């Protein structure tokens, strides 16, 4: 498109030339004047708009970088001198009024294929966009990096219809008929939720190696209670195939089960818990059906498949062996058990319990099993406190480090001995985390509809990154419900 300023010069030149062509030129010149004036107005308006956009862009850049620098200095003081001696936490310099402008710029850059300079001109941030998230944000509860470094992700909370997508470079494709999925801890097998059960595949889109029907809901029910079976399959919050591809751990609010081709075994709630709850229902609410749902349900399988770690709001931290026998019962130090995961070499199992947005993560040496039992709220010298701040929503491991994502949008890393290593901020509660097979790429999803891709061990952070890592965020996808298509930022 020819710039308005060029069109103005051309219109003026043409109008003046008309007076020299014929006696009627003066009349034609008079007719051309309105066009010249209109184009002059457009040119001035475009110049003003361009200047305004540039000023907004400069304001966003300046305030974002200044805020990040002040927060990172605050973090450094807190880690070195203690948080009580870090001073006042920096206040956002006021970028909320630019939220629509930055998203408009992201949309425009994507539409024009000009995303290379976008992050420099409009560096990513989270806090100023919070006002837009209530209508636009959505959960991304599961992400996996495939061997070719493409990414599979679930959009929408487990209880929503949602969909699965495949991110390949700059393109995003819907994956038909896969409403929920999960991967084995050895990264080989995938579990796919189907209407009649869970399909286990050897690799993404690989051959089926097993099929496990859904539980009926009658597994482990105590005698003397007439319980109705499930009227629909449970809604998974996690599906984790075992490393041999023969079974799958189903984590859901309806219960935690180990599914195989010929049976389903319930791990939680335990039969004793259900008996106690049903007796209470019979006494207090005799007209109600017997049922018991879980909150904050979670589970993990060791990389060798020999241990299963599970828990919920109403349990302790529980460890089962491969025969589904309880071999460890660890008391939570914060209010509610919330997350569990194993170290890369399976030598340590980490358990997180939470209270509001905070929590405590324990490291339990596996060599203490079987038979380890500790009491809630009582520290044990055999167990290491790995981290004392985060309510953990997601986690993974890399070499000798645990990497967790918390309720406040931070990603932390600490060693299996509890040594803090690094942290970076994404924003919102973290949905899921994965690290590529070679350990060089970190993917973090959030409840706000963002998916962050970070180059591990890059040696430095991007200027917009809050934290003290040496990892460089290279891309932030925006998967918002109200957008016509995903956006690259």
Protein Blocks (a to p, Z undefined) as FASTA:
>chain_A
ZZfklmmmmmmmmmmmmmmmpmklmmmmmmmmmmmmmmmmmmmmmmmmmmmmmmmmmmmm
mmmmmmmmmmmmmmmmmmmnopklnopadddehjmlmmmmmmmmmmmmmmnopaklmmmm
mgcdfklmmmmmmmmgccdfbccddfkopacddehifkbnbjcdddehjbccddehiabd
cddfklmaccdddfkbccddehehiacfbdcdddehlgoiaehiacdddfbdcddfbdcd
dfkopaccdddfkbccdddfkbccdfbdcfklmmmmmmmmmmmmmmbccddddehiacdd
dfkopaccdddfklccddddfkopafbdcddfbfbdcbdcddfkopaccddddehjbccd
ddddfklpghiacdehiacfkbccfbfkbccfbdcdehjaccdddfkopacdddfkopaf
bdcdfbpcdfbdcddfkopaccdddfkopacdddehklpacfklgcjbfbdcfbdcdddf
kbmbdcdZZ
